[in-house]
Amino acid sequence: MDGKKRNGGPQRAGRKPGRAAGAPGAREGKAAAGASDAGRASREGRAGASAPSARERVGKEIGGSGGVGRAPKAREGGSKEGAGVASAREHVGKTTPGASDAVRAPKAPRERRGGAPQRADGKLFRESRAGGPAVERKARNGAHGGRRDSVTPASASGGRAPAWETVLPVRRQQQYEAEIVGLSHEGHGVGRVNGFTLFVAGALPGERALVQVEHLKKQYGFARLLQVLEASPDRVEPPCGIYAACGGCQLQHLSYDAQLRAKRQQVIDNLQRIGKLQVRGASAVGGAAGDLPAADGAADKISRAAVPGEAISDAAALQGGIASAGAASDRPDMDAANTGVIVHPTLGMSEPWRYRNKAQVPIGAERGGLVGGFYAQGSHTIVDMDACLIQHEVNDRIVAAVKTIGRDLGITAYREDTHTGLLRHVVVRVAYRTGEIMVVLVTNGDIIPREHEWIEHIRTAVPGVQSICHNINTRPTNVIFGDETRVLWGRDVIYDYIGDIRFAISARSFFQVNPVQTEVLYGKALEYAGLTGGETVVDAYCGIGTISLFLAQKAGQVYGVEIVEEAIADARHNAELNGITNVHFQAGPAEDILPAWQQQGIVPNVIVVDPPRKGCDPALLATILELQPGRVVYVSCNPSTLARDLRVLEDGGYRTMEVQPVDMFPMTVHTEAVSLLVWSGTDGERA
């Protein structure tokens, strides 16, 4: 899931949304908000020529030649830091590029995963019920990995190919048999044809497939899956009828056990390639996919910055790792030394369907009526749906009701291209424990025609609705919410629980979309914190206090910091709601607030970070290294930036002990992980 949007602060018009509105992103709804001018000035003052010697020492340890972690004007109004200053934060920045996209392969031009595959003679192959490519288990004539003899070479455009392309072992628009050796960060199969790497949407590790080359780069390319010649034993029939067209899920065609193994391997690959960490029991870098060629162009330059001073020699680095979905990926290499970071098997769900408590569904028009669903992969074309198998059933019922009501009342759908029409999105939130429901109508205007009829129809269609809200978004933007939300009927919040902690959830509050796995995730964070009742804990990126209140049950004092003031207001309200008095919240940049707390005598034994997808701010990493808490618990929604930040903390004196992947988003490529780091001078020998 894209940066995190912590509770209700104004969303930036320029921020790009996730690929699929309402689709499972890694951490939807949170945005990495910028700091204030005052916070920037405070950091500049501390980073002057009289910087503490500790920072200079840390800077020498973790300095590198990679790209800096943020642009010179990372926060509006802030001036550049003084020349010649060699603070620890500057050195941390040099080892931490900012965007998580640095390790993602450049995407091929839009293509539909479920397009009808054709044979060389132009006839269609038999397709599966889900619209995907046909599966043929018998091998066809032709050498593995070679171009099929029945195919006549042809140029993609009819013209002469670039000189570099003529020396490649594959040609555009030609068909080949590819061996699929891995799974990319995007969920694409990683194929090999004559030693050349092709990313193939819909293919799975261990398969042999007939593919057609669509796009080429100098050292890798993208191909369309025409036919599976030898299927993986992990291939399953997707139960969703629109899976081939919708961009919300990427892995329904892979068995759930294999998904869990692939996500663990994705974490391992990132730790090895980007973090340069030794993983206990794991094979050398390269994994099941082996050594892939380096990618070229701008994406490669960004990837090289992820590991200062070292070239990325594996296209997998662009993908955040190449994972094999086969069973072998979960078996340790018995020849490897029994040392290094322990990466546990991924914690999955007993029932990996219908887990999402929030739907954000774009509304469009088709054949004179309203449609609502998710965006087709890589596009803004709405795929109408009647049911989404990873959404709570109530979400489906509400969306269907809104489409029907809107049609009956003559409501127009918003059009992005002309900025006309009224109804933009319907957002539904369902509280799993309490059953309470909130419906939010997002409109391109401040008036909803026939408002009272809307209210009555929604309440009649779905009993149990506790809140109906209206959000106004008149900006020509892809951001879902506008700044103003008003209550049409009922309360402005609904209530739900994580463990024994009760939370008030407003229309724009950040709240984890998978409540079952959230309890697993936070429980593991609490375990890694190792609390005995007297510790002082700092929760950076605390949001509305979800992790802070969890920690407060076992800690002496908990201090939460978050840059979004509205989130801090909600956090304080949630603490009062639960009668928890040993937790304190403050708004501002964590890298500024933590040193101020230290001056007040607040010295953390444990620091917990739960950053957005872009990872920790380099200045916060430097602050952690200055404070040197005995333990750091890192909750991550992006394995690539996790690995990058772990490398910085390791170079600064910490040791990564354990990493626990948690599957928060089954059927998608996203995974979360909780990591435990200990200061090298404290107890914490690896088990």
C-alpha positions as CSV (number, residue, x, y, z in Angstrom):
1,M,0.0,0.0,0.0
2,D,2.2,4.3,-1.1
3,G,2.8,6.3,1.9
4,K,0.9,6.1,5.1
5,K,-1.8,8.6,5.9
6,R,-2.0,8.9,9.7
7,N,-5.4,9.8,10.8
8,G,-7.4,12.8,9.7
9,G,-4.9,15.5,8.6
10,P,-5.4,17.1,5.2
11,Q,-4.3,14.9,2.4
12,R,-1.8,16.2,-0.1
13,A,-3.3,16.9,-3.5
14,G,-0.1,15.9,-5.2
15,R,0.2,12.5,-3.5
16,K,-0.4,9.5,-5.8
17,P,-3.0,7.0,-4.7
18,G,-2.5,3.2,-4.6
19,R,-2.8,1.2,-7.8
20,A,-6.3,0.1,-7.0
21,A,-8.6,2.3,-5.1
22,G,-9.8,0.3,-2.1
23,A,-7.4,-2.5,-3.1
24,P,-5.3,-3.9,-0.4
25,G,-2.2,-1.8,-0.1
26,A,0.4,-2.5,2.4
27,R,-0.6,0.3,4.7
28,E,-3.4,2.3,3.1
29,G,-4.6,5.7,4.3
30,K,-1.3,6.9,5.9
31,A,0.7,9.7,4.4
32,A,4.2,10.6,5.4
33,A,3.5,14.2,6.4
34,G,6.2,16.8,6.3
35,A,7.5,18.5,9.4
36,S,7.0,22.1,10.4
37,D,9.4,24.9,9.6
38,A,10.2,25.2,13.3
39,G,11.1,21.5,13.5
40,R,13.4,21.9,10.5
41,A,15.1,24.9,12.1
42,S,15.5,23.0,15.3
43,R,17.3,20.2,13.5
44,E,19.5,22.7,11.6
45,G,20.6,24.2,14.9
46,R,21.6,20.8,16.3
47,A,23.4,19.8,13.1
48,G,25.8,22.8,13.2
49,A,29.6,22.9,13.5
50,S,29.4,22.0,17.2
51,A,27.6,18.7,16.5
52,P,28.3,16.2,19.3
53,S,31.3,13.9,18.8
54,A,29.0,10.9,19.0
55,R,27.3,11.9,15.8
56,E,30.7,12.4,14.1
57,R,31.7,8.9,15.2
58,V,28.4,7.4,14.0
59,G,28.8,9.3,10.7
60,K,32.2,7.7,10.1
61,E,30.7,4.3,10.7
62,I,27.7,4.6,8.5
63,G,28.7,7.1,5.9
64,G,28.5,6.0,2.3
65,S,28.6,7.2,-1.3
66,G,25.0,6.3,-2.1
67,G,22.2,8.7,-2.9
68,V,20.9,10.9,0.0
69,G,17.8,9.9,1.7
70,R,15.8,13.1,0.9
71,A,15.9,16.0,-1.5
72,P,17.5,19.2,-0.2
73,K,14.0,20.7,0.3
74,A,12.5,17.7,2.0
75,R,10.2,19.9,4.1
76,E,8.7,23.2,2.9
77,G,10.3,26.3,4.1
78,G,13.4,24.6,5.4
79,S,16.8,25.9,4.2
80,K,19.7,23.6,3.3
81,E,22.0,22.6,6.1
82,G,25.3,24.4,6.5
83,A,28.2,23.3,4.3
84,G,30.9,21.2,5.9
85,V,28.7,19.8,8.6
86,A,29.4,16.1,9.1
87,S,26.6,15.1,11.4
88,A,25.4,11.6,11.9
89,R,22.1,12.5,10.3
90,E,23.8,13.6,7.1
91,H,25.7,10.3,7.0
92,V,22.6,8.3,7.7
93,G,20.9,10.2,4.9
94,K,23.6,9.1,2.5
95,T,23.0,5.5,3.3
96,T,19.2,5.7,3.1
97,P,17.5,6.6,-0.1
98,G,14.0,7.9,0.5
99,A,11.6,6.2,-1.8
100,S,10.6,2.6,-1.5
101,D,10.2,2.5,-5.3
102,A,14.0,2.5,-5.5
103,V,13.9,-1.2,-5.4
104,R,11.0,-1.9,-7.6
105,A,11.4,-2.9,-11.2
106,P,10.1,-0.3,-13.8
107,K,6.7,-1.4,-14.7
108,A,5.8,-2.4,-18.2
109,P,3.2,-0.4,-20.1
110,R,-0.3,-1.3,-19.1
111,E,-1.5,-4.8,-19.9
112,R,-4.3,-6.9,-18.7
113,R,-3.3,-10.0,-16.9
114,G,-6.4,-11.8,-18.2
115,G,-6.1,-11.0,-21.9
116,A,-7.1,-13.8,-24.1
117,P,-3.9,-15.8,-25.1
118,Q,-3.5,-16.6,-28.7
119,R,-1.6,-19.3,-30.6
120,A,0.8,-18.7,-33.4
121,D,-2.0,-19.3,-35.9
122,G,-4.1,-16.6,-34.3
123,K,-6.6,-18.9,-32.7
124,L,-7.4,-18.6,-29.0
125,F,-6.1,-21.1,-26.5
126,R,-8.6,-22.7,-24.1
127,E,-9.0,-20.5,-21.1
128,S,-9.7,-21.3,-17.4
129,R,-12.9,-20.3,-15.7
130,A,-11.2,-17.2,-14.2
131,G,-10.1,-16.0,-17.7
132,G,-6.5,-16.8,-17.2
133,P,-4.2,-18.7,-19.6
134,A,-4.8,-22.3,-20.3
135,V,-2.7,-24.9,-18.5
136,E,-1.2,-27.6,-20.5
137,R,0.9,-30.1,-18.6
138,K,2.4,-31.9,-21.5
139,A,5.6,-30.4,-22.9
140,R,5.4,-29.2,-26.5
141,N,8.0,-29.5,-29.2
142,G,11.0,-27.2,-29.0
143,A,13.9,-26.8,-26.6
144,H,13.3,-25.4,-23.2
145,G,13.9,-21.7,-23.2
146,G,14.3,-21.5,-27.0
147,R,12.1,-19.7,-29.5
148,R,9.4,-22.0,-30.9
149,D,10.1,-23.2,-34.4
150,S,6.6,-22.5,-35.5
151,V,7.0,-18.7,-34.9
152,T,8.2,-16.4,-37.6
153,P,10.4,-13.6,-36.3
154,A,8.8,-10.2,-36.7
155,S,9.7,-6.7,-35.5
156,A,7.5,-5.0,-32.9
157,S,7.0,-1.9,-35.0
158,G,7.9,-3.2,-38.4
159,G,11.0,-1.0,-38.3
160,R,14.6,-1.6,-37.4
161,A,15.3,-2.5,-33.8
162,P,17.9,-0.5,-31.8
163,A,21.4,-1.8,-32.0
164,W,21.5,-3.0,-28.4
165,E,18.3,-5.0,-29.0
166,T,19.7,-6.9,-32.0
167,V,22.3,-8.7,-29.8
168,L,19.7,-9.9,-27.3
169,P,18.7,-13.6,-27.3
170,V,15.0,-12.6,-27.6
171,R,12.9,-10.4,-29.9
172,R,9.8,-8.4,-29.4
173,Q,6.5,-10.0,-30.3
174,Q,8.2,-13.4,-30.6
175,Q,7.0,-16.4,-28.6
176,Y,9.4,-18.5,-26.5
177,E,9.3,-21.3,-23.9
178,A,10.4,-19.9,-20.6
179,E,11.5,-21.5,-17.4
180,I,10.0,-19.6,-14.4
181,V,12.5,-19.5,-11.6
182,G,11.1,-17.0,-9.2
183,L,8.4,-14.5,-8.1
184,S,9.0,-10.8,-8.2
185,H,7.9,-8.1,-5.8
186,E,5.0,-7.3,-8.1
187,G,3.9,-11.0,-8.1
188,H,5.2,-11.6,-11.6
189,G,6.9,-14.8,-12.6
190,V,10.6,-14.4,-13.2
191,G,11.4,-16.3,-16.4
192,R,14.5,-17.4,-18.2
193,V,14.9,-17.6,-22.0
194,N,18.5,-18.4,-23.1
195,G,19.8,-16.8,-20.0
196,F,17.8,-13.6,-20.5
197,T,15.3,-12.5,-17.8
198,L,11.7,-11.9,-18.6
199,F,9.0,-10.8,-16.1
200,V,5.8,-12.7,-16.8
201,A,2.5,-11.7,-15.1
202,G,0.5,-14.8,-14.1
203,A,3.4,-17.3,-14.2
204,L,4.6,-19.2,-11.1
205,P,8.0,-20.5,-10.0
206,G,8.7,-24.0,-11.2
207,E,6.6,-23.7,-14.3
208,R,7.4,-23.9,-18.0
209,A,5.4,-21.5,-20.0
210,L,4.8,-20.2,-23.6
211,V,5.3,-16.4,-23.5
212,Q,5.3,-13.6,-25.9
213,V,7.9,-10.8,-25.5
214,E,6.1,-7.4,-25.2
215,H,8.8,-5.0,-24.0
216,L,12.5,-5.1,-23.8
217,K,15.3,-3.4,-21.8
218,K,19.0,-4.0,-22.3
219,Q,19.2,-6.6,-19.6
220,Y,15.6,-7.7,-18.9
221,G,12.2,-7.6,-20.4
222,F,8.4,-8.2,-20.0
223,A,6.4,-10.9,-21.6
224,R,2.8,-12.0,-21.8
225,L,1.8,-15.4,-20.6
226,L,0.2,-17.3,-23.4
227,Q,0.1,-20.9,-22.0
228,V,1.3,-22.8,-19.1
229,L,3.0,-25.9,-20.5
230,E,4.0,-27.5,-17.2
231,A,2.1,-26.1,-14.2
232,S,3.4,-25.6,-10.7
233,P,1.8,-27.9,-8.0
234,D,1.1,-24.7,-6.2
235,R,-1.1,-23.3,-9.0
236,V,-4.8,-23.1,-8.0
237,E,-7.9,-21.9,-9.7
238,P,-8.7,-18.3,-8.6
239,P,-12.2,-18.2,-7.1
240,C,-12.8,-14.6,-8.1
241,G,-14.6,-14.2,-11.4
242,I,-12.9,-10.8,-12.2
243,Y,-9.4,-11.7,-10.9
244,A,-7.9,-11.6,-14.4
245,A,-9.1,-8.0,-14.9
246,C,-9.0,-6.5,-11.4
247,G,-5.8,-5.0,-9.9
248,G,-6.8,-5.6,-6.3
249,C,-5.2,-9.1,-5.9
250,Q,-2.1,-10.5,-7.5
251,L,-1.7,-14.0,-6.0
252,Q,-5.1,-15.8,-6.0
253,H,-3.7,-18.3,-8.5
254,L,-1.0,-19.3,-6.0
255,S,-1.9,-21.6,-3.1
256,Y,-2.0,-19.9,0.3
257,D,0.8,-22.0,1.8
258,A,3.0,-21.1,-1.2
259,Q,2.1,-17.4,-0.7
260,L,3.3,-17.6,2.9
261,R,6.6,-19.2,1.8
262,A,7.0,-16.6,-1.0
263,K,6.5,-13.7,1.4
264,R,9.1,-15.1,3.8
265,Q,11.5,-15.5,0.9
266,Q,10.8,-11.9,-0.2
267,V,11.9,-10.7,3.3
268,I,15.0,-12.9,3.2
269,D,16.0,-11.7,-0.3
270,N,15.7,-8.0,0.8
271,L,17.7,-8.6,4.0
272,Q,20.5,-10.2,2.0
273,R,20.6,-8.0,-1.1
274,I,19.8,-4.6,0.3
275,G,20.6,-5.0,3.9
276,K,23.7,-7.2,3.3
277,L,22.6,-9.2,6.3
278,Q,23.4,-12.9,6.8
279,V,20.2,-14.9,7.3
280,R,20.4,-18.0,9.3
281,G,19.8,-21.1,7.2
282,A,19.3,-19.2,4.0
283,S,21.3,-19.8,0.8
284,A,23.6,-17.2,-0.6
285,V,22.3,-14.1,-2.4
286,G,20.5,-15.1,-5.6
287,G,18.1,-17.6,-4.0
288,A,16.0,-19.7,-6.2
289,A,16.1,-17.3,-9.0
290,G,19.9,-17.4,-9.2
291,D,22.0,-14.6,-10.5
292,L,19.9,-12.2,-12.6
293,P,21.4,-9.6,-14.9
294,A,21.8,-6.0,-13.7
295,A,19.0,-3.7,-14.9
296,D,19.8,-0.5,-16.7
297,G,18.7,3.1,-16.8
298,A,17.4,5.3,-14.1
299,A,15.8,2.5,-12.0
300,D,19.2,0.9,-11.7
301,K,20.9,4.1,-10.6
302,I,18.3,4.5,-7.9
303,S,18.8,0.8,-6.8
304,R,22.5,1.3,-6.7
305,A,22.0,4.1,-4.2
306,A,20.2,1.5,-1.9
307,V,23.6,-0.1,-1.1
308,P,26.2,2.7,-1.1
309,G,29.4,2.0,-3.0
310,E,28.2,-1.3,-4.5
311,A,26.6,-2.1,-7.8
312,I,23.4,-4.1,-7.9
313,S,24.2,-7.1,-10.0
314,D,20.8,-8.7,-9.7
315,A,17.6,-7.4,-11.3
316,A,15.9,-8.8,-8.2
317,A,17.1,-5.7,-6.3
318,L,14.8,-3.7,-8.4
319,Q,11.9,-5.9,-7.3
320,G,12.7,-5.9,-3.6
321,G,13.8,-9.5,-4.0
322,I,13.0,-12.5,-6.0
323,A,11.1,-15.2,-4.1
324,S,10.6,-18.8,-5.0
325,A,7.1,-19.9,-4.1
326,G,8.2,-23.5,-4.0
327,A,8.6,-25.5,-0.8
328,A,12.3,-25.4,-1.0
329,S,12.4,-21.7,-0.2
330,D,11.4,-22.6,3.4
331,R,14.1,-25.2,3.9
332,P,17.4,-24.1,5.4
333,D,20.6,-24.7,3.6
334,M,22.2,-27.3,5.8
335,D,25.7,-26.3,4.7
336,A,25.2,-22.7,5.8
337,A,26.6,-21.7,9.2
338,N,24.1,-21.7,12.0
339,T,24.5,-17.9,12.5
340,G,22.8,-14.8,11.3
341,V,19.4,-13.2,11.5
342,I,16.5,-15.6,12.2
343,V,13.6,-15.1,9.8
344,H,10.6,-17.0,11.0
345,P,8.0,-18.6,8.8
346,T,5.3,-16.1,7.8
347,L,2.3,-16.0,10.2
348,G,-0.7,-16.5,8.1
349,M,-4.5,-16.6,8.6
350,S,-6.6,-19.7,9.1
351,E,-9.2,-18.2,6.8
352,P,-7.5,-15.8,4.4
353,W,-10.7,-14.4,2.8
354,R,-13.1,-11.7,3.7
355,Y,-10.6,-10.0,6.1
356,R,-10.7,-6.4,5.1
357,N,-12.7,-4.1,7.3
358,K,-12.5,-1.1,5.0
359,A,-13.5,-0.6,1.3
360,Q,-12.8,2.5,-0.7
361,V,-14.6,2.0,-4.0
362,P,-14.5,4.4,-6.9
363,I,-17.8,5.1,-8.7
364,G,-18.2,5.5,-12.4
365,A,-20.8,5.4,-15.2
366,E,-21.4,2.7,-17.7
367,R,-24.4,2.3,-20.1
368,G,-26.3,5.0,-18.3
369,G,-25.9,3.5,-14.8
370,L,-23.5,3.6,-11.9
371,V,-20.7,1.1,-11.6
372,G,-18.4,0.6,-8.6
373,G,-15.5,-1.7,-8.1
374,F,-11.7,-1.5,-8.3
375,Y,-9.3,-0.3,-10.9
376,A,-8.0,-2.6,-13.6
377,Q,-4.3,-3.3,-13.1
378,G,-2.2,-0.3,-14.1
379,S,-5.1,1.8,-15.1
380,H,-8.0,4.0,-14.0
381,T,-10.6,1.9,-15.7
382,I,-13.2,0.7,-13.1
383,V,-13.9,-3.0,-13.1
384,D,-17.5,-3.3,-11.8
385,M,-18.0,-5.9,-9.1
386,D,-20.8,-7.4,-7.2
387,A,-18.5,-9.1,-4.6
388,C,-14.9,-8.8,-3.5
389,L,-13.7,-12.0,-1.8
390,I,-11.2,-10.2,0.5
391,Q,-13.7,-7.6,1.7
392,H,-16.1,-8.1,4.6
393,E,-19.5,-9.2,3.2
394,V,-21.1,-6.0,4.6
395,N,-18.8,-3.9,2.4
396,D,-20.2,-5.6,-0.7
397,R,-23.8,-5.1,0.5
398,I,-23.2,-1.4,1.1
399,V,-21.5,-0.8,-2.2
400,A,-24.3,-2.6,-4.1
401,A,-26.9,-0.6,-2.2
402,V,-25.2,2.7,-3.0
403,K,-25.0,1.9,-6.7
404,T,-28.7,1.0,-6.7
405,I,-29.8,4.0,-4.7
406,G,-27.7,6.4,-6.8
407,R,-29.2,5.0,-10.0
408,D,-32.8,5.3,-8.6
409,L,-32.2,8.9,-7.4
410,G,-30.5,10.0,-10.7
411,I,-27.1,10.7,-9.1
412,T,-24.3,11.2,-11.6
413,A,-20.8,9.6,-11.3
414,Y,-17.7,11.7,-11.2
415,R,-15.5,11.8,-14.3
416,E,-11.8,12.4,-13.8
417,D,-11.2,13.6,-17.3
418,T,-13.8,16.4,-17.2
419,H,-14.0,17.0,-13.4
420,T,-17.8,16.7,-13.7
421,G,-20.4,14.6,-12.0
422,L,-21.1,14.2,-8.3
423,L,-20.4,10.8,-6.6
424,R,-16.7,10.0,-6.5
425,H,-16.3,7.2,-4.0
426,V,-18.1,5.2,-1.4
427,V,-16.1,4.3,1.7
428,V,-17.3,1.6,4.1
429,R,-15.8,0.8,7.5
430,V,-16.9,-2.3,9.4
431,A,-16.0,-2.9,13.1
432,Y,-15.3,-6.7,13.3
433,R,-15.8,-7.0,17.1
434,T,-18.8,-4.6,17.6
435,G,-20.4,-5.0,14.2
436,E,-20.8,-1.2,13.8
437,I,-20.8,0.2,10.3
438,M,-19.9,3.6,8.8
439,V,-20.7,4.7,5.3
440,V,-19.0,7.7,3.7
441,L,-20.2,9.3,0.5
442,V,-17.4,11.3,-1.2
443,T,-18.7,13.9,-3.6
444,N,-17.5,16.5,-6.0
445,G,-19.7,19.1,-4.4
446,D,-21.0,20.2,-1.0
447,I,-24.6,19.2,-1.5
448,I,-26.1,15.7,-1.9
449,P,-29.4,15.9,-3.7
450,R,-32.3,14.1,-1.9
451,E,-30.1,13.7,1.2
452,H,-32.9,12.3,3.4
453,E,-33.8,9.6,0.9
454,W,-30.1,8.5,0.8
455,I,-30.1,8.1,4.5
456,E,-33.4,6.1,4.7
457,H,-32.4,3.8,1.8
458,I,-29.0,3.1,3.2
459,R,-30.4,2.3,6.7
460,T,-33.1,0.1,5.2
461,A,-30.7,-1.8,2.9
462,V,-28.1,-2.6,5.6
463,P,-29.3,-2.7,9.2
464,G,-26.6,-1.9,11.8
465,V,-25.3,1.3,10.2
466,Q,-24.3,3.6,13.0
467,S,-22.8,6.5,11.0
468,I,-23.5,8.0,7.5
469,C,-21.1,10.8,6.6
470,H,-20.5,13.1,3.7
471,N,-17.0,14.0,2.6
472,I,-16.5,16.9,0.2
473,N,-13.7,16.7,-2.3
474,T,-13.9,19.2,-5.2
475,R,-10.2,19.1,-6.1
476,P,-9.1,17.6,-9.4
477,T,-7.0,15.0,-7.7
478,N,-6.7,11.2,-7.3
479,V,-6.7,11.6,-3.5
480,I,-9.9,10.0,-2.2
481,F,-10.8,12.3,0.7
482,G,-11.3,16.1,0.8
483,D,-10.6,18.2,3.9
484,E,-14.3,18.5,5.1
485,T,-16.4,15.7,6.5
486,R,-19.9,16.2,7.9
487,V,-22.2,13.7,9.6
488,L,-25.5,13.1,7.7
489,W,-26.9,10.7,10.3
490,G,-25.7,9.0,13.5
491,R,-22.3,9.3,15.1
492,D,-19.1,10.7,13.8
493,V,-17.2,7.5,14.9
494,I,-17.6,3.8,15.2
495,Y,-15.9,1.7,17.8
496,D,-13.8,-1.5,17.5
497,Y,-11.2,-3.4,19.4
498,I,-7.7,-4.7,19.0
499,G,-7.2,-7.2,21.8
500,D,-8.7,-5.6,24.8
501,I,-8.1,-2.0,23.7
502,R,-11.1,-0.1,22.4
503,F,-10.7,2.5,19.6
504,A,-12.8,5.2,18.1
505,I,-12.6,5.3,14.3
506,S,-13.6,8.3,12.3
507,A,-14.1,8.6,8.6
508,R,-10.4,9.4,7.9
509,S,-8.7,7.8,10.9
510,F,-6.0,5.3,10.1
511,F,-6.9,1.9,11.4
512,Q,-5.5,-1.4,10.2
513,V,-7.7,-3.1,7.6
514,N,-7.1,-6.6,8.9
515,P,-8.1,-6.7,12.5
516,V,-7.3,-10.4,13.0
517,Q,-3.7,-10.1,11.8
518,T,-3.3,-6.7,13.5
519,E,-3.6,-8.4,16.8
520,V,-1.0,-10.9,15.7
521,L,1.3,-8.1,14.5
522,Y,1.1,-6.0,17.6
523,G,1.4,-9.1,19.8
524,K,4.7,-9.9,18.2
525,A,5.9,-6.3,18.7
526,L,4.9,-6.5,22.3
527,E,6.8,-9.8,22.7
528,Y,10.0,-8.3,21.0
529,A,9.8,-5.3,23.3
530,G,10.5,-7.7,26.2
531,L,8.7,-5.6,28.7
532,T,8.6,-6.5,32.4
533,G,6.6,-3.5,33.8
534,G,9.2,-0.9,34.5
535,E,10.5,0.2,31.1
536,T,10.2,3.5,29.4
537,V,9.1,3.0,25.8
538,V,8.9,5.4,22.9
539,D,6.5,4.7,20.0
540,A,7.6,6.7,17.0
541,Y,5.0,7.1,14.2
542,C,2.4,6.3,16.8
543,G,-0.6,7.4,14.7
544,I,-3.9,7.2,16.8
545,G,-2.0,5.2,19.5
546,T,-2.8,1.7,18.4
547,I,0.7,0.2,19.3
548,S,1.3,2.7,22.1
549,L,-1.8,1.5,24.0
550,F,-0.9,-2.1,23.4
551,L,2.6,-1.5,24.9
552,A,1.2,0.5,27.8
553,Q,-0.4,-2.7,29.2
554,K,3.1,-4.0,30.0
555,A,5.4,-1.0,30.2
556,G,6.1,1.5,33.0
557,Q,5.6,4.6,30.8
558,V,4.9,4.9,27.0
559,Y,5.6,8.1,25.0
560,G,4.0,8.3,21.5
561,V,5.1,10.8,18.9
562,E,3.4,11.6,15.6
563,I,3.7,14.5,13.2
564,V,-0.1,14.7,12.4
565,E,-1.8,16.7,15.2
566,E,-5.2,15.3,14.5
567,A,-3.8,11.8,15.0
568,I,-2.4,12.8,18.3
569,A,-5.8,14.2,19.4
570,D,-7.4,10.8,18.5
571,A,-4.6,9.0,20.4
572,R,-5.3,10.9,23.5
573,H,-9.0,10.3,23.2
574,N,-8.4,6.6,22.8
575,A,-6.2,6.5,25.9
576,E,-9.0,8.2,27.9
577,L,-11.5,5.8,26.3
578,N,-9.6,2.9,27.8
579,G,-8.6,4.6,31.1
580,I,-4.9,4.2,30.3
581,T,-2.9,6.8,32.2
582,N,0.7,5.7,31.7
583,V,0.9,6.8,28.1
584,H,1.7,10.3,26.8
585,F,1.4,11.7,23.3
586,Q,3.0,14.7,21.6
587,A,2.8,16.0,18.0
588,G,5.9,16.8,16.1
589,P,8.8,15.1,14.3
590,A,10.2,12.2,16.3
591,E,13.8,13.2,15.6
592,D,13.1,16.5,17.4
593,I,10.8,15.3,20.1
594,L,13.0,12.5,21.3
595,P,16.1,14.6,22.1
596,A,13.8,17.1,23.9
597,W,12.4,14.3,26.0
598,Q,15.9,13.2,26.8
599,Q,16.7,16.6,28.1
600,Q,13.7,16.3,30.4
601,G,15.1,13.0,31.8
602,I,13.0,10.7,29.6
603,V,15.4,8.1,28.4
604,P,13.8,5.1,26.5
605,N,14.8,1.5,27.2
606,V,12.9,0.5,24.0
607,I,12.0,2.4,20.8
608,V,9.3,1.1,18.6
609,V,9.0,2.4,15.0
610,D,6.2,1.8,12.6
611,P,7.0,4.0,9.6
612,P,5.2,4.4,6.2
613,R,6.3,2.5,3.2
614,K,9.2,4.9,2.6
615,G,10.8,3.7,5.8
616,C,12.3,5.7,8.7
617,D,13.4,9.3,8.3
618,P,17.2,9.3,8.2
619,A,17.2,11.9,11.0
620,L,15.2,9.5,13.2
621,L,17.6,6.7,12.6
622,A,20.5,9.0,13.7
623,T,18.5,10.0,16.8
624,I,18.0,6.3,17.7
625,L,21.8,5.7,17.3
626,E,22.4,8.7,19.6
627,L,20.0,7.5,22.3
628,Q,21.1,3.9,22.1
629,P,18.1,2.2,23.6
630,G,18.7,-1.4,24.5
631,R,16.1,-2.6,22.1
632,V,14.5,-1.4,18.9
633,V,11.4,-3.0,17.5
634,Y,10.8,-2.2,13.8
635,V,7.3,-2.8,12.4
636,S,7.6,-2.6,8.6
637,C,5.1,-2.6,5.7
638,N,7.9,-2.6,3.1
639,P,10.7,-5.3,3.2
640,S,13.0,-3.3,1.0
641,T,13.1,-0.1,3.1
642,L,13.2,-2.3,6.2
643,A,16.3,-3.9,5.0
644,R,17.8,-0.6,4.1
645,D,17.1,0.8,7.6
646,L,18.4,-2.3,9.3
647,R,21.7,-1.9,7.5
648,V,22.0,1.7,8.9
649,L,21.2,0.6,12.5
650,E,23.6,-2.4,12.2
651,D,26.4,-0.1,11.0
652,G,25.6,2.1,14.0
653,G,26.0,-0.6,16.6
654,Y,22.8,-2.7,16.6
655,R,22.3,-6.4,15.8
656,T,19.3,-7.7,14.1
657,M,18.2,-10.7,16.0
658,E,14.9,-11.9,14.6
659,V,12.4,-10.9,11.8
660,Q,8.8,-12.2,11.9
661,P,6.9,-11.8,8.6
662,V,3.1,-11.4,9.1
663,D,0.6,-11.8,6.3
664,M,-1.7,-8.8,6.7
665,F,-2.9,-8.9,3.1
666,P,-3.6,-12.5,1.8
667,M,-3.9,-12.9,-1.9
668,T,-1.7,-9.8,-2.5
669,V,2.0,-9.3,-2.8
670,H,2.2,-7.2,0.3
671,T,3.7,-8.4,3.6
672,E,4.6,-6.9,6.9
673,A,7.3,-7.8,9.3
674,V,8.4,-7.2,12.9
675,S,12.1,-7.0,13.6
676,L,14.0,-7.1,16.9
677,L,17.3,-5.3,17.2
678,V,19.5,-5.1,20.3
679,W,22.3,-2.7,21.1
680,S,25.6,-4.5,20.8
681,G,26.4,-3.8,24.5
682,T,23.3,-5.4,25.8
683,D,22.2,-9.0,26.4
684,G,20.5,-10.6,23.4
685,E,22.5,-13.4,22.1
686,R,20.9,-15.0,19.1
687,A,18.9,-18.1,20.0
